[in-house]
């Protein structure tokens, strides 16, 4: 839209079905988004209109809500779903607080998708070999890229906590500061967009797949969650003596009750399960623990005032609005129903069958399809439309034969 049209308040409309467009570009049948495929109104959030600092020509981007023309948020909008979850907390006098940790890889351009990704050539003329995890000098070869990333983050008002080289080859992580869930989802979305745009300017490729490299840790989007009282700001997970509260237990119980049903929302792609089924601190379970990275729900070491629950299931490929909404909705379900969690686990452990999660996209979609809880929390229209879109993607994947199949199975009798 032209700047003049935007400033005049001209309404921008979008076909309803676009919210269910699959990643290959197609759409499920129209019955999943209304047979008329009528329009939605895109309503810009005044707090999320940003001049794009990496653009050579003046351009801006506005994050919008997708609203029905008759009024109210579209049930197909993941941003709208998150706002609805936050409103349900507010009805109890509560406000959730979250922070996200996003991991990503920086690669050289990959013009042939049949070939593996490779790290870029750094300023020293060499490619990283994977020995730079947590090193203060590990990103020196990418310093011009990261310098512009930092400048663009400042220009967009994206505060950052820590930035580090992660365990993978040319893999990095950013921790965003905790705050309002909608704000954090917007910031996570903006940061991923920023990364890819700045990378293109530097002849690089940023990849947020869950598992882009074999024999290498995948990329997560861990979600740290706490809940405070509206007004006082008191963390309801900690009592006046600094001890965990019943609400803390119930929140964990809700997470455990919802994680298996919602796995397809946290791990939305075929590749997501490559990360989860070859876990390098990427647990595919609903166990909980104090500071144990093998548990899907980890309670980080912290002061009582900062007591929180870390959901370690979502990958970097997850939709931040939907992943945060699903995680918080599960926790609130536990609070409302006063659900008790299992016993905490420590050290090495075997995952009980009732706390194991689906390990393929097909199994996760089947679990989501049977979930009454998902329909209660997100509505049947959203759940059925999401499943329809993801089923198209899964079918597309099965329409191709992988190099492994040709290499290993062709010679078999």
N, C-alpha and C positions, 0 to 999 in steps of 0.2 A: 504494500500500500504506500502511496506517496505520503510524505510528511504532512502535506496540506490536508489530505483526506483524513488522516488520523487525527490531526488537531481539530478538524471540524466536527469530529465525533461520528463520522460515517460508520455505520455498522458493518462489520465483516461477518459473513455467514459461511458455513461449511457444511457439506453433506454429512448427515449423521453417520453413514457407514464408514467414513474415513477413520473414525475412532476404533474400528475393528480391522483396519487394513493389516494384512499379515506382512512379515518382513520381506517376502518376495515381491510384494506389490499388489497381490490379488485380494479378493474379499470373499468372506463366507456368504451363503445365500441371504437375500434381503430380509427374510423373516427374522433374522437375528438382530436387525437394527431398525425394523419398521418397514413394511413392504413398500411404502411410498418413498423411502430414503429422503425424507424431508430435511430441511436445514436446521442447524444449530447456530446460535449467536456466539461469536468469540468475543468475550468481554475482557479487556486488558485489566490486569491488576495494577493500579497506579503505583504501587511500591516496587513493581518488577518491570519497569521500562528502562532499558539500558542502551546507551550508546556503545557500539561494538568497537573496542579500542584496537583490534587487530585489522579492521577494515580500512583500506586506503581511501575509499570514498565514504562520505558520511552515511552511516547506516545505524539503525537502532533495532532492537528486538524487544517485543513485549510478551511476557508470559500471560496467557489468557485462561480464563475459565470457559468451559464449553457449557452453555446454558440452553435449555429448551426455549423456543420462541414464545411458548406459553408461560414462561417464568420458571425459575428453579434450575438447579444443576442437572445436567444429563447424567443418568445413572451409568452411562458408558465412559464417563470421564474419570480417569484415575485421580486427578487432582481434586475433583469433586468428591470422590470416595474418601480421600484423606480428610478433607474438610468436614465431612459428615462424622467421621470417627472422632475428630477433635471436639465436635459439638456434643457428641454423646458423653465424652469425659466432662465437658463443661456443665452438663445437666446434673452431674454428681458433685459439682464444686471443685473439680479436679482439672489439672492441665498437664498433659504429658510433655516431657522434655527429651529430646533425642540428640545424638551426634552420629555422624557417619564416618566410616573409614573406607576410603576408596583406593583400591589397587589398580594399576594399569601398566601396560608394557609400552615402551618406545622402540619401534623397529624402523629399519630401513624400508623404503617402499617395496611392496610385494606385488609386482605386476603379473606374476604367474601363481594363481592360487593353488596349483598342484604342488608347489614347492614350499618347504617350511619357512616360517618367518625367520629373519636374521636381525641381530642387533645392528645399529648403524655404525658407520666408521666415525670414530671420535676425532677430536682435534689432534690427538697423538698419532692418527693414521691407523689405529687398530680397532678391532671389534672386541667388545667386552666378552669375556669367557665365563662369567658367572662367579667370579671370586671377589665381588665387590659388595656383597650384602652388608648393609649397615655401616659402610665406610663413609667417612666425611668427605673423601675425595672422589667418591664413586661416580658422581655425575659431571666431573670436570669436562669430559669430552662433549657433554651436551649443555654446557654452561650458557651459550647464547639462547638456546631454546628455553631453558628454565628461567633465565633472566626475564625473557618476555612473558612467560607464564606468570611470574610473580607480579610484573607490572600490570598485566591485564587483570589479574585478580584484584589488585588494589583499585584499579579503575572501575571495576564492576562492584566494588564493595564486598568482596568475598574474603572474610577474615580466615586466616589459616592458623592452625595450631602447630602441628609438626609436619615435616616433609622428610621422607627418608627413602633410601634405596632398600627395596625388599629383597627376598631370598632368590627370586628368579633372575634369569639373565635379562638385564636392561628392564627390570621391573621396579616400580616405584609406588609409594603410598603417600596419600595426604590424609590428615585428620582434620575435619572441619569442627569448629567450635560448637558446643552444645547450645541448643536453643529451641524455639518453637518448631514443631515438626513440619509445618507447611513451609516455613522459611528454609529449613535444612533441606527439604526435598527440592525446593527451587534452586538453592545454592549448589546442590549436588548435580542437578540437571545442567545448570549454567556452567559448572566447572568441567563436566564431560564435553560439552559443546566447545568451550574455550580450548581445551586440550587439543581436540582434533583440528580446529581451525588454525591455531598457532603452529601445530606440527606441520601442516601443509605448507605454511610459509617458510619453514626451515627444511623442507625436503625430507620430512620424517613422516611416520605413520604411528599414531597412537591407537592401541587396540585394547578394548575393554571386554573382550571375550572372557568367559570364565576360565578357559584352559586353552590358550593359544599354542603352547609348546608341550611336546611330550617330555616325560621324565623331569618335569619342572613344576614347582608349585603354581597353582592357579591364582586367579585374582578374585578377591572377595569384596563385598560391601557390608562389613559388619555394622550393625545398628545398636548403639548404646541407648538404653531407655530408663528413664525414671519418671516419677509422677509427683507433682507438687500440689498443695492446696492453693486454689485461686485466692489471692489476697495476701496471705501470709508468706507464700513461697516455700513453705516447709515441705521437705521431702517426706512423703507419706510412707516410704519404705523403712524409715528409721524412727524409733520412739524416743521419748525424752531421755532415756538412759543410754541411747546410742545403740540399741539392739534392733534386730530386724522385726518388723511388724507382721501382723496377720495379712495385711494388704500386700506386703512383699511376697509372702508365700502364695497368696491367691493369684497374684500376677504371674508368677512362675507356673502355677498350676494351669492357668489359662493358656500360656505359651505352649506348654506340653500338650494340652488338649487340641490346639489348633495347628501345630507345626506340620504334622503329616498331611492333614487336609489341605493346607495352604502351600505345600512344597512347590507346586507348579507356579505359584505367584512369586516365590523367592528364587526359583531356578527355572526360568521360562523357556530355555532353549535346549536343543539336543546336547549341545556342547557343555551345558551347565553340569551335567552328570558325569562328565569326564573329570571335572574338579572334585566332585563329591565322592566318586567311587575310587579315586586314587588320592586319599586324603593326606596332604601335608598340612596338618593343623586345619583341615577343612572338614569338620565332622558332619556326617550324615545321620544324626541322631537327635532325639529330644531329651537327652539326659541333661542334668544341670550340676554344676560344680563350682566350688570356690577356686577361681584362678587356675583352672585346668583347661588348656586349649583343645583337648580331645572331646570336650563336651559341646554339644550344640548350643547350650545356654550357659554362658560363663559369667560368674560374678567377679569382676575385676577387683584386685586389691585396692582399697580406697579408704578414705575417712568415712565415718558413719553418715555425714551430711551428703556425701557424694555416692551413696550406695545406689547401684544401678544393675540392670540386667543386659548383658550383651548377647544379641542374637547373631550367631556366627554362620547361619545357613545362607543368607543371600549372597549371590555372586555379583561381580562388577557389572554383569550384563542385565541385572534386574532393573525394572522401572522403579526409581526411588520413591515416587508417590505411592505406587501400589505396594511395594515391599514394606514401607513404613506403616501404611494403613493396615496391612494384614497383620503385622507384628503387634501394633498397638491394639487393634481390635481383639486379637486373641487374649492379650493381657487384661483388657477391660472385661471380656467375657469371664475370665477367671475371678476377677474382683466381684462382679455382679453375682456370680453363682457360688462364690466362696469355695472355689476348687482348691484342693490340697495337692501339692506336688509330690512326686516320688521322693525317696531319700536321696540326698546329695551323694555324688560319687567322687572319689579321689583316686589318684594314681592310675595305673592301667586297669581297664575294666572291660567286661563283655557287655554289649548293648542288649538289654532285654528286648524280646520280640515286640512288646507293646510300645517301645520307644524308638524302634527302627523307623526310618523314613523311606519313601519310594526312591529307587535308585535309577530310574529311567524316566524320560518325559512321558512315555506311554503310561507307565504305572502311576505317575503323579497326576496325569489328567483323568485317569480312571478314578483315582481317589477323590479328586476334586468334584467329579461328576456325581459321586455318591454322597457328597457332603451336604447335609442339611444345615450345618453350622455356617458354611460359606454362603448359602442362599439367604439365611437369616441376617447375616451381617452385611452382605454386599448386594443382595437382590438377585433374583433369578435371571433377569435380563442381562446383567453384567456377567455373571458366571457362565451362562450358556453361550453368550457371545464370545467371551474369552476362550472357552474350550473350543468353539468352532474355528476361531482364527488359529489357535495353536495346533489343532488337528490338521489343518491345511499345511502348516509348516512341517509337521512330523511326516505327513504323507509325501511332501516334496523331498524330504531327506531320504525316505525309503525308495524314492524313484531313481536314486543314484547308487552306483556300485563303487565302493571305496577302494583305494590302492591296496589296502591290507587284504581285502577279499580276493583281488586279482593275484596278489603276490603269494598268498598263503594257500588259498583254496583251489586255485586253478589246476595244480598238479596232483590234487588228491584223487584217489580212485573213486 
